Amino acid sequence: MVFNKKYWFKRLIADVYYEDVLPNSKPFARFLLAPVENSEKPFVLFVIAKDGISPMQYPNETWTLIYNFLESLKIPVHDLKIYLDYEERYGASRTNLSNWEFRYNKSTYLGDSLTDLLHDDLPTPVKKIREDYYREHVYENNIDTDLINYKRKNLY
């Protein structure tokens, strides 16, 4: 956890577990939550695919995890922009990032939609949050950032 002056954190990374989805397994996704200044929404959440599960295959369960996570932090869900991120699982390419919009009534999932987008289409402060996460937690400063950015723009 890294702190921010305006909020009690700069970014928060949490592994969240799916209960009773796969037999004999406790798959998980990673949440990367961060406040964003000068943005349409004050917070961004990247749902990062991990450990043998695709969050979009279980949208109801993913919504419940998101809702409970935000409730525990006292962050209203309408203050959040959500992205589904597969780069950590499949590597950098054009097709591993989507805007994820949920339809809901409080904790009740009503539906969702995904819109693919490019890393470069993210607002600058949101792009920086994602780049910092990958540099610090996935690529561990040992990667050619020009190559990663090329793949994000050109590979399918």
Summary of the structure (lengths in Angstrom):
residues: 156
radius of gyration: 15.2
end to end distance: 32.5
largest distance: 44.2
contacts: 438
relative contact order: 0.15
helix: 34%
strand: 30%
